[in-house]
Amino acid sequence: MAEKNIVIVGAGFGGVFAAKTLSKKLKSHKEYNIILIDKHSYFTYMTELHEVASERVLPKHVQEDLEHLFYQNKNVKLLTAEVNGIDKSAKIVKTTHGDISYEKLLLAVGGQSNDFGTPGVKEHGFELWSMEESLKIRAHIENIIGQGAGELDPIKREQLLTVAVVGSGFTGAELMGEFIEQRKILARDYKLDEKEIKLVLLEASPSILNMLKDRNLANKAFKYMTDNGVDIRLNSRVTGVTEDGVVFSDDTTLPTKSLIWTAGVKAKSFISDWGFKYGRGGRIEADDYMRATLDDETPAADIYVAGDTLSYVDEKTGPVPQTVEGAESAARTASNNILADLGFGKAKTFSELVSYHGFAVSIGSQYTVASLLGLNFSGFFASLAKHGINLFFYSQIRSMYSIFHYMLDEFFRTENGRNPFKGSISRLGNVLWSTPLRIFLGLFWILAALGNLGSLNDLFWQNSVLSFVEIATGAGILVGLMTWPLALVSIVLTIAAWATNGYDITHLFLILSSLAIMNGSGRGFGLDFYVVPLLQKIFGGLWYGKSKSVYDDLQK
């Protein structure tokens, strides 16, 4: 049977979601290949780029290697290439790798920052719509604040220590929230008074977060930022950016070397000559089934659209927003109708498949405003809800690896208290200091099995199968081998001893000690320092494959 290609251009939220959906539905139909094309070999969690730009998390936190995501999806082929155009009549996608034929095509190439033609933004400012841009901001802020700390001229010093963000939408507000927290760290590191580092949020309209229907939530975000020293300037339309700062419509200026533009999003410019009908922001217009619309306003045969590439207005929910749920809903509709075209199911409109649960806007790691499932709330629980939304997406693309590492990076490996719990649950301490406790606990279990605990012997077992378990558990903990699972065994043994032989305060001590050594103490003078990375490499490779900088599965 001849193979047929379903080509997806773009490995963003929409593209990845569609590839996962189609892969599952077509698993038993070997004649179909799903080809996912992107110029990068990784998926970027775009809505978390502000955390990278402000040094809250490492860049790898928002990157997911495509091989990791799709290694178990054998009908998905990855191709790292750029797309140069589409031949609709020949049903060919033109790429830097060559021409690729398609049976069905989904365009989900994503978006880019929209500076609305404002002079100087690209030359003298920064934008935040890609990993490369977030890394530039990350390096620049660290460098420029360092320069400002050493500048003696008060005028130049103020300019260097002023950071301005243009646009108070989701991205601008979230980035400013991260800067509030980063300012404390930069002030400490460069011996500055925190007030010297000025944060300015510039908004052309009379209010912030204008996409929020509940203005009470926007007002709470406004108050949180101003209470934390952010200078919010409303009705401030930027007409130019120079080497020395920002120029406003009334010809006043703001001296700064750090201008980050977040005021708009548009479709990738290279799709503008692909022969479609384009809507606001250069996006491709689509019909109710997510089929791309041609210049003559007829649906393009076998071509669908999703994500920030899409321009569509739903009768019930309005314009599809540039959000994760907007991309997913469009990708869900496109995938369903691609399958329907192939004879698997019934065609459905966007209105039938759209699913919006709400949103959460984080103003730093410890404060969020959220509207979810009809409930409006803010603060600590809203911050947890924001993480819940992110984890929900990872669950939809079926990546337990991503969920595990997300939890580590956002809760347990955070520095400087930058998590909803203000760092209280972070394990970034020196695990060396728990090593003596680990050694003691290991020896305790061995001595318990040998009956060398004196009056405590009656609390445990000797000369039985359980005594062998005690020795194995103690020996492993003693040398720091598989410490985490053996600490769990230690807890189970203790509870069993408690239930069998009666309670003693020693049991409680053992349980708490076992919990304490789960923080990675096996790597402090222990074999886990060598064994755990090796096991991660071996079993991670078996399940997720090997990451590469470039993919070309079409040659396999």
VEXDREN-2710 file (C-alpha; in Angstrom, 1 decimal):
% VEXDREN-2710
k/r/px/py/pz
1/MET/0.0/0.0/0.0
2/ALA/1.4/3.4/-1.0
3/GLU/2.4/5.7/1.9
4/LYS/0.5/9.0/2.4
5/ASN/1.9/12.0/4.2
6/ILE/0.1/14.2/6.6
7/VAL/2.5/17.1/6.9
8/ILE/2.4/19.5/9.9
9/VAL/4.5/22.7/9.6
10/GLY/5.4/24.1/13.0
11/ALA/6.2/22.3/16.3
12/GLY/4.5/24.8/18.6
13/PHE/1.5/24.2/20.9
14/GLY/-0.9/23.6/17.9
15/GLY/1.5/21.5/15.8
16/VAL/2.6/19.2/18.7
17/PHE/-1.0/18.7/19.9
18/ALA/-2.2/17.8/16.4
19/ALA/0.7/15.4/15.8
20/LYS/0.0/13.6/19.0
21/THR/-3.7/13.4/18.3
22/LEU/-3.2/12.2/14.7
23/SER/-0.5/9.7/15.7
24/LYS/-2.9/8.1/18.2
25/LYS/-5.9/7.9/15.9
26/LEU/-3.8/6.5/12.9
27/LYS/-1.6/4.1/14.9
28/SER/-3.1/1.1/13.3
29/HIS/-3.1/2.6/9.8
30/LYS/0.5/2.0/8.6
31/GLU/-0.1/3.7/5.3
32/TYR/-0.1/7.2/6.9
33/ASN/3.1/9.0/7.9
34/ILE/2.8/12.1/10.0
35/ILE/5.7/14.4/9.2
36/LEU/6.4/17.2/11.7
37/ILE/8.6/20.0/10.3
38/ASP/10.2/22.8/12.3
39/LYS/13.4/24.8/12.0
40/HIS/14.3/23.7/15.6
41/SER/14.7/20.2/16.9
42/TYR/12.8/21.1/20.1
43/PHE/9.4/22.4/21.2
44/THR/9.4/25.7/23.1
45/TYR/6.9/26.4/25.9
46/MET/6.4/29.9/24.6
47/THR/4.3/31.1/27.5
48/GLU/7.2/30.5/30.0
49/LEU/9.9/32.4/28.1
50/HIS/9.6/35.3/30.6
51/GLU/11.0/33.0/33.2
52/VAL/14.1/32.3/31.1
53/ALA/14.6/36.0/30.3
54/SER/14.5/36.9/34.0
55/GLU/16.8/34.0/35.1
56/ARG/14.1/32.3/37.1
57/VAL/14.7/29.0/35.3
58/LEU/17.3/27.6/32.9
59/PRO/16.6/27.6/29.2
60/LYS/16.2/23.8/29.1
61/HIS/13.1/24.2/31.4
62/VAL/11.0/25.6/28.5
63/GLN/12.5/23.3/25.8
64/GLU/11.3/19.8/25.1
65/ASP/13.3/17.8/22.6
66/LEU/11.0/16.5/19.8
67/GLU/12.6/13.0/20.0
68/HIS/11.6/12.8/23.7
69/LEU/8.0/13.8/22.8
70/PHE/7.6/11.5/19.9
71/TYR/9.9/8.5/20.4
72/GLN/7.0/6.3/21.2
73/ASN/5.0/7.6/18.3
74/LYS/6.5/5.5/15.6
75/ASN/4.3/7.0/12.8
76/VAL/5.6/10.5/13.4
77/LYS/8.7/11.5/11.4
78/LEU/10.7/14.5/12.4
79/LEU/12.3/16.9/10.0
80/THR/14.5/19.9/11.0
81/ALA/14.1/22.3/8.1
82/GLU/12.7/25.6/7.0
83/VAL/9.6/25.8/4.8
84/ASN/10.0/28.1/1.7
85/GLY/6.6/27.8/0.2
86/ILE/3.7/25.6/-0.8
87/ASP/2.6/24.3/-4.3
88/LYS/-1.1/23.7/-3.8
89/SER/-1.8/22.2/-7.2
90/ALA/1.0/19.7/-6.9
91/LYS/0.4/19.2/-3.1
92/ILE/4.0/19.8/-2.2
93/VAL/5.6/21.6/0.7
94/LYS/8.9/23.2/-0.3
95/THR/11.6/23.0/2.3
96/THR/15.4/23.5/2.7
97/HIS/15.5/19.7/2.8
98/GLY/13.6/19.4/-0.6
99/ASP/10.1/19.0/-1.7
100/ILE/7.7/16.9/0.4
101/SER/4.4/15.7/-0.9
102/TYR/1.3/15.8/1.3
103/GLU/-2.1/14.2/1.4
104/LYS/-3.2/16.6/4.1
105/LEU/-1.3/19.7/5.4
106/LEU/-1.6/21.6/8.7
107/LEU/0.0/25.0/9.0
108/ALA/0.9/25.9/12.5
109/VAL/4.0/28.0/12.1
110/GLY/3.4/30.2/15.1
111/GLY/3.8/34.0/15.5
112/GLN/6.3/36.7/16.1
113/SER/6.4/40.0/17.9
114/ASN/4.5/42.9/16.2
115/ASP/6.2/46.3/16.6
116/PHE/3.6/47.9/14.3
117/GLY/6.5/49.5/12.4
118/THR/7.7/51.6/15.3
119/PRO/11.1/53.0/14.4
120/GLY/14.1/51.6/16.3
121/VAL/12.5/48.7/18.1
122/LYS/14.5/46.1/16.2
123/GLU/17.8/48.1/16.2
124/HIS/17.7/49.3/19.9
125/GLY/15.2/47.2/21.7
126/PHE/14.4/43.6/22.5
127/GLU/11.4/41.4/21.7
128/LEU/10.2/38.2/23.5
129/TRP/8.8/35.7/21.1
130/SER/11.5/33.1/20.8
131/MET/14.1/31.2/22.8
132/GLU/16.9/33.2/21.1
133/GLU/15.2/36.5/22.1
134/SER/14.7/35.5/25.7
135/LEU/18.4/34.5/26.0
136/LYS/19.4/37.9/24.6
137/ILE/17.3/39.6/27.3
138/ARG/18.7/37.3/30.0
139/ALA/22.3/38.2/29.1
140/HIS/21.6/41.9/28.5
141/ILE/19.8/42.6/31.9
142/GLU/22.6/40.9/33.9
143/ASN/25.3/42.9/31.9
144/ILE/23.6/46.3/31.9
145/ILE/22.8/46.3/35.6
146/GLY/26.4/45.4/36.3
147/GLN/27.5/48.3/34.2
148/GLY/25.1/50.6/36.0
149/ALA/26.3/49.6/39.4
150/GLY/29.8/50.7/38.4
151/GLU/28.8/54.0/36.7
152/LEU/29.6/57.2/38.7
153/ASP/27.8/59.7/36.4
154/PRO/24.3/59.9/38.0
155/ILE/22.5/60.5/34.7
156/LYS/24.2/57.6/32.9
157/ARG/23.7/55.5/36.0
158/GLU/20.0/56.1/36.1
159/GLN/19.7/55.3/32.3
160/LEU/21.6/52.0/32.7
161/LEU/19.6/51.0/35.8
162/THR/16.2/51.6/34.1
163/VAL/14.3/48.7/32.5
164/ALA/11.2/49.4/30.4
165/VAL/8.6/47.0/29.1
166/VAL/6.2/48.1/26.4
167/GLY/2.8/46.5/26.5
168/SER/0.7/45.3/29.5
169/GLY/-0.8/42.2/28.0
170/PHE/-0.2/38.7/29.4
171/THR/3.4/38.7/28.2
172/GLY/4.3/42.2/29.4
173/ALA/2.6/41.8/32.8
174/GLU/4.3/38.4/33.4
175/LEU/7.7/39.6/32.4
176/MET/7.4/42.7/34.7
177/GLY/6.4/40.3/37.5
178/GLU/9.6/38.4/37.0
179/PHE/11.7/41.5/36.9
180/ILE/10.2/42.5/40.3
181/GLU/11.8/39.4/41.8
182/GLN/15.0/39.5/39.7
183/ARG/15.6/43.1/40.9
184/LYS/16.0/41.9/44.5
185/ILE/18.7/39.4/43.4
186/LEU/20.5/41.9/41.1
187/ALA/20.5/44.5/43.8
188/ARG/22.0/42.0/46.2
189/ASP/24.6/40.8/43.8
190/TYR/25.7/44.2/42.6
191/LYS/25.5/45.9/46.0
192/LEU/22.7/48.3/44.9
193/ASP/19.8/49.8/46.7
194/GLU/16.9/48.0/45.2
195/LYS/15.1/51.3/44.5
196/GLU/17.9/52.3/42.1
197/ILE/16.8/49.7/39.6
198/LYS/13.8/51.3/38.0
199/LEU/11.1/49.2/36.4
200/VAL/8.7/51.0/34.0
201/LEU/5.7/49.4/32.3
202/LEU/4.5/51.4/29.3
203/GLU/0.9/51.0/28.0
204/ALA/-0.7/53.0/25.2
205/SER/-4.3/52.5/26.5
206/PRO/-5.9/53.8/29.8
207/SER/-5.6/50.4/31.5
208/ILE/-3.6/47.3/31.7
209/LEU/-4.4/43.6/30.8
210/ASN/-7.1/44.8/28.5
211/MET/-8.1/41.3/27.4
212/LEU/-9.5/40.6/30.9
213/LYS/-13.2/41.0/31.1
214/ASP/-13.1/41.1/34.9
215/ARG/-11.5/44.5/35.6
216/ASN/-11.2/43.6/39.3
217/LEU/-8.5/41.1/38.4
218/ALA/-6.6/43.7/36.3
219/ASN/-6.8/46.2/39.1
220/LYS/-5.4/43.6/41.5
221/ALA/-2.5/43.0/39.1
222/PHE/-2.0/46.8/38.8
223/LYS/-1.9/47.2/42.6
224/TYR/0.5/44.3/43.1
225/MET/3.0/45.8/40.6
226/THR/2.8/49.4/41.9
227/ASP/3.1/48.1/45.5
228/ASN/6.3/46.5/44.4
229/GLY/7.8/49.6/42.9
230/VAL/6.8/49.4/39.3
231/ASP/6.2/52.7/37.5
232/ILE/3.1/52.0/35.4
233/ARG/2.6/54.7/32.8
234/LEU/-0.8/54.6/31.1
235/ASN/-1.7/56.5/27.9
236/SER/2.0/56.3/27.0
237/ARG/2.2/55.6/23.2
238/VAL/5.8/54.8/22.1
239/THR/6.6/56.4/18.7
240/GLY/10.3/55.5/18.6
241/VAL/13.2/53.8/20.2
242/THR/16.7/55.2/20.0
243/GLU/20.1/54.2/21.4
244/ASP/19.5/56.4/24.4
245/GLY/15.9/55.5/25.2
246/VAL/12.2/55.7/24.4
247/VAL/10.4/58.5/22.6
248/PHE/6.7/59.1/23.3
249/SER/3.9/60.6/21.1
250/ASP/4.2/63.9/23.1
251/ASP/8.0/64.0/22.3
252/THR/9.0/63.3/25.9
253/THR/11.6/60.6/26.4
254/LEU/12.5/57.9/28.9
255/PRO/16.3/57.3/29.0
256/THR/17.1/53.6/29.1
257/LYS/19.3/51.0/27.5
258/SER/16.8/48.2/28.2
259/LEU/13.5/48.4/26.2
260/ILE/11.6/45.1/25.8
261/TRP/8.7/45.2/23.4
262/THR/5.7/42.9/24.1
263/ALA/2.9/45.0/22.7
264/GLY/1.7/42.8/19.9
265/VAL/1.8/39.5/18.0
266/LYS/1.5/38.7/14.3
267/ALA/1.9/35.7/12.1
268/LYS/5.4/34.8/10.8
269/SER/6.1/37.1/7.9
270/PHE/7.3/34.4/5.5
271/ILE/3.8/33.0/5.0
272/SER/2.6/36.3/3.5
273/ASP/3.1/35.2/-0.1
274/TRP/1.7/31.7/0.1
275/GLY/-1.5/32.7/-1.6
276/PHE/-4.1/32.7/1.2
277/LYS/-6.5/35.2/2.5
278/TYR/-4.9/37.1/5.4
279/GLY/-6.6/38.7/8.3
280/ARG/-5.5/40.8/11.2
281/GLY/-1.8/40.4/12.0
282/GLY/-1.1/38.7/8.7
283/ARG/-2.8/35.5/9.9
284/ILE/-4.4/33.0/7.5
285/GLU/-8.2/33.1/7.6
286/ALA/-10.0/29.8/8.0
287/ASP/-13.5/28.5/7.8
288/ASP/-15.5/26.8/10.5
289/TYR/-13.6/23.6/10.0
290/MET/-10.2/25.2/10.2
291/ARG/-9.6/24.9/6.4
292/ALA/-7.3/27.6/5.1
293/THR/-9.1/30.3/3.0
294/LEU/-7.8/31.2/-0.5
295/ASP/-7.7/34.7/-2.0
296/ASP/-11.1/34.0/-3.7
297/GLU/-12.5/33.1/-0.2
298/THR/-12.9/29.4/-1.0
299/PRO/-11.5/26.7/1.3
300/ALA/-8.1/25.4/0.2
301/ALA/-8.2/21.8/-0.6
302/ASP/-6.6/19.6/2.1
303/ILE/-4.9/22.5/3.9
304/TYR/-5.7/23.4/7.5
305/VAL/-4.6/26.1/10.0
306/ALA/-4.0/26.3/13.8
307/GLY/-2.1/28.3/16.4
308/ASP/-0.9/31.9/15.9
309/THR/-1.1/31.3/12.1
310/LEU/-4.9/31.3/12.4
311/SER/-7.4/34.1/12.0
312/TYR/-10.9/33.0/12.9
313/VAL/-13.9/34.4/14.7
314/ASP/-16.2/32.0/16.4
315/GLU/-19.8/33.0/16.8
316/LYS/-20.0/31.9/20.4
317/THR/-16.5/32.6/21.8
318/GLY/-15.3/35.4/19.5
319/PRO/-11.8/35.6/17.9
320/VAL/-9.5/32.7/18.6
321/PRO/-7.0/34.1/21.1
322/GLN/-3.2/33.7/20.9
323/THR/-3.2/31.4/23.9
324/VAL/-2.4/27.7/24.5
325/GLU/-6.1/26.8/24.7
326/GLY/-6.8/28.7/21.5
327/ALA/-4.1/26.8/19.7
328/GLU/-5.3/23.5/21.1
329/SER/-8.9/24.1/20.2
330/ALA/-8.0/24.9/16.6
331/ALA/-5.6/22.0/16.4
332/ARG/-8.3/19.7/17.8
333/THR/-10.7/20.9/15.1
334/ALA/-8.2/20.6/12.3
335/SER/-7.1/17.1/13.4
336/ASN/-10.7/15.9/13.7
337/ASN/-11.5/17.1/10.2
338/ILE/-8.3/15.7/8.7
339/LEU/-9.3/12.3/10.0
340/ALA/-12.9/12.9/8.7
341/ASP/-11.5/13.6/5.3
342/LEU/-9.6/10.3/5.4
343/GLY/-12.8/8.4/6.4
344/PHE/-12.2/8.2/10.1
345/GLY/-15.1/10.0/11.8
346/LYS/-17.4/12.9/11.2
347/ALA/-16.5/16.5/10.3
348/LYS/-17.1/19.0/13.1
349/THR/-16.9/22.8/13.4
350/PHE/-14.7/24.8/15.7
351/SER/-17.8/25.7/17.8
352/GLU/-18.4/22.0/18.4
353/LEU/-14.9/21.3/19.6
354/VAL/-13.7/24.5/21.3
355/SER/-12.7/24.2/24.9
356/TYR/-11.7/27.2/27.0
357/HIS/-11.2/26.6/30.8
358/GLY/-9.9/30.1/31.5
359/PHE/-6.5/31.7/32.1
360/ALA/-4.0/32.6/34.7
361/VAL/-1.6/35.5/34.5
362/SER/1.4/35.2/36.8
363/ILE/2.9/38.4/38.1
364/GLY/6.1/36.7/39.3
365/SER/6.4/33.3/41.0
366/GLN/4.3/34.2/44.0
367/TYR/1.3/36.2/42.8
368/THR/-1.2/35.4/40.0
369/VAL/-4.6/36.5/38.9
370/ALA/-6.8/33.8/37.4
371/SER/-10.2/33.2/36.0
372/LEU/-10.9/29.4/35.7
373/LEU/-14.1/27.5/35.3
374/GLY/-16.1/30.6/36.1
375/LEU/-14.2/31.4/39.3
376/ASN/-12.0/34.6/39.7
377/PHE/-9.3/34.5/42.3
378/SER/-5.7/35.7/42.9
379/GLY/-2.6/35.1/45.0
380/PHE/-1.2/31.8/46.2
381/PHE/-3.9/29.5/45.0
382/ALA/-4.0/31.3/41.6
383/SER/-0.3/30.6/41.3
384/LEU/-0.9/26.9/41.9
385/ALA/-3.7/27.0/39.3
386/LYS/-1.2/28.5/36.7
387/HIS/1.1/25.6/37.3
388/GLY/-1.9/23.2/37.0
389/ILE/-2.7/24.7/33.6
390/ASN/0.9/24.0/32.4
391/LEU/0.8/20.5/33.8
392/PHE/-2.5/19.9/32.1
393/PHE/-1.0/20.7/28.7
394/TYR/1.9/18.3/29.4
395/SER/-0.6/15.6/30.3
396/GLN/-2.3/16.2/26.9
397/ILE/0.9/15.6/25.0
398/ARG/1.4/12.5/27.1
399/SER/4.9/13.3/28.5
400/MET/5.4/12.2/32.1
401/TYR/9.1/13.1/31.6
402/SER/8.0/16.7/31.1
403/ILE/5.7/16.7/34.1
404/PHE/8.4/15.3/36.4
405/HIS/11.0/17.9/35.3
406/TYR/8.5/20.7/35.3
407/MET/7.7/19.9/39.0
408/LEU/11.4/19.8/39.8
409/ASP/12.3/23.1/38.1
410/GLU/9.3/25.0/39.3
411/PHE/9.1/23.8/42.9
412/PHE/12.0/21.8/44.1
413/ARG/15.1/23.2/42.3
414/THR/14.2/26.9/42.5
415/GLU/16.8/29.4/43.7
416/ASN/16.2/32.6/45.6
417/GLY/12.8/31.6/46.8
418/ARG/11.2/32.0/43.4
419/ASN/8.3/29.6/43.7
420/PRO/4.8/29.9/45.2
421/PHE/6.0/28.6/48.5
422/LYS/8.7/31.3/48.6
423/GLY/11.4/28.6/48.3
424/SER/10.5/26.7/51.4
425/ILE/10.2/23.4/49.5
426/SER/13.3/23.8/47.3
427/ARG/15.9/21.2/47.7
428/LEU/18.8/23.3/46.4
429/GLY/20.7/23.0/49.7
430/ASN/24.0/21.2/50.2
431/VAL/23.0/17.5/50.4
432/LEU/26.4/16.8/51.9
433/TRP/25.0/17.7/55.4
434/SER/22.4/15.0/55.3
435/THR/25.1/12.4/54.5
436/PRO/25.9/11.6/58.2
437/LEU/22.2/11.0/58.8
438/ARG/22.1/8.6/55.8
439/ILE/25.1/6.7/57.1
440/PHE/23.5/6.4/60.6
441/LEU/20.2/5.2/59.2
442/GLY/22.0/2.6/57.1
443/LEU/24.0/1.3/60.0
444/PHE/20.8/1.3/62.2
445/TRP/19.0/-1.2/59.9
446/ILE/22.0/-3.5/59.7
447/LEU/22.4/-3.5/63.4
448/ALA/18.7/-4.1/63.9
449/ALA/18.9/-7.2/61.7
450/LEU/21.9/-8.5/63.6
451/GLY/20.3/-7.9/66.9
452/ASN/22.9/-5.4/68.1
453/LEU/20.5/-2.6/69.3
454/GLY/20.2/-3.7/72.9
455/SER/16.8/-2.9/74.3
456/LEU/15.6/-1.9/70.9
457/ASN/16.0/-5.3/69.3
458/ASP/12.4/-6.3/70.2
459/LEU/11.1/-3.5/68.0
460/PHE/12.5/-5.2/64.8
461/TRP/13.2/-8.6/63.3
462/GLN/16.2/-11.0/63.4
463/ASN/16.7/-14.4/61.7
464/SER/13.9/-14.0/59.3
465/VAL/13.1/-12.9/55.7
466/LEU/12.4/-9.4/57.0
467/SER/15.9/-9.3/58.6
468/PHE/17.4/-9.9/55.2
469/VAL/15.3/-7.0/53.8
470/GLU/16.6/-4.9/56.8
471/ILE/20.2/-5.7/55.9
472/ALA/19.7/-5.0/52.1
473/THR/18.0/-1.7/52.9
474/GLY/20.6/-0.7/55.4
475/ALA/23.5/-1.6/53.1
476/GLY/22.1/0.3/50.2
477/ILE/21.4/3.4/52.3
478/LEU/24.8/3.2/53.9
479/VAL/26.7/3.3/50.6
480/GLY/24.2/5.7/49.0
481/LEU/23.0/3.3/46.3
482/MET/19.3/3.8/45.2
483/THR/18.8/5.9/48.3
484/TRP/15.4/7.3/47.4
485/PRO/13.6/4.0/46.8
486/LEU/15.4/2.3/49.8
487/ALA/14.3/5.2/52.0
488/LEU/10.8/4.5/51.0
489/VAL/11.4/0.8/51.9
490/SER/12.7/2.0/55.2
491/ILE/9.5/3.8/55.9
492/VAL/7.4/0.8/55.0
493/LEU/9.6/-1.4/57.3
494/THR/9.2/1.0/60.1
495/ILE/5.4/1.1/59.8
496/ALA/5.3/-2.7/59.7
497/ALA/7.5/-2.9/62.8
498/TRP/5.2/-0.3/64.5
499/ALA/2.1/-2.3/63.7
500/THR/3.7/-5.7/64.7
501/ASN/5.7/-4.9/67.8
502/GLY/4.0/-1.8/69.2
503/TYR/4.9/1.9/69.0
504/ASP/8.2/3.4/70.2
505/ILE/9.5/7.0/69.6
506/THR/12.3/5.3/67.6
507/HIS/9.8/4.5/64.9
508/LEU/8.9/8.1/64.4
509/PHE/12.6/9.0/64.3
510/LEU/13.2/6.4/61.5
511/ILE/10.3/7.7/59.4
512/LEU/11.4/11.3/59.6
513/SER/15.1/10.3/58.9
514/SER/14.0/8.3/55.9
515/LEU/12.1/11.3/54.5
516/ALA/15.1/13.6/55.2
517/ILE/17.6/11.5/53.1
518/MET/15.2/11.5/50.1
519/ASN/16.6/14.9/49.2
520/GLY/19.4/13.4/47.1
521/SER/21.7/12.5/50.0
522/GLY/22.9/9.4/48.1
523/ARG/25.0/11.7/45.9
524/GLY/27.0/13.0/48.9
525/PHE/29.8/10.5/49.2
526/GLY/27.5/7.9/47.8
527/LEU/27.2/5.7/44.8
528/ASP/24.1/7.5/43.5
529/PHE/26.4/10.2/42.3
530/TYR/27.5/7.8/39.6
531/VAL/24.6/5.3/39.3
532/VAL/21.6/7.7/39.0
533/PRO/22.9/9.6/36.0
534/LEU/23.9/6.3/34.4
535/LEU/20.4/4.9/34.9
536/GLN/18.8/8.1/33.6
537/LYS/20.9/7.9/30.5
538/ILE/20.2/4.2/29.8
539/PHE/16.5/4.0/30.6
540/GLY/15.8/7.5/29.3
541/GLY/17.4/6.5/26.0
542/LEU/15.3/3.4/25.8
543/TRP/12.0/5.3/26.4
544/TYR/12.7/8.7/24.9
545/GLY/15.5/8.1/22.4
546/LYS/18.5/10.3/21.9
547/SER/18.3/14.1/21.5
548/LYS/19.7/15.6/18.4
549/SER/20.3/19.2/17.2
550/VAL/18.9/18.3/13.7
551/TYR/16.3/15.6/12.7
552/ASP/15.9/13.9/9.3
553/ASP/13.7/10.9/9.8
554/LEU/12.7/11.0/6.1
555/GLN/16.0/9.3/5.3
556/LYS/15.3/6.3/7.5
END
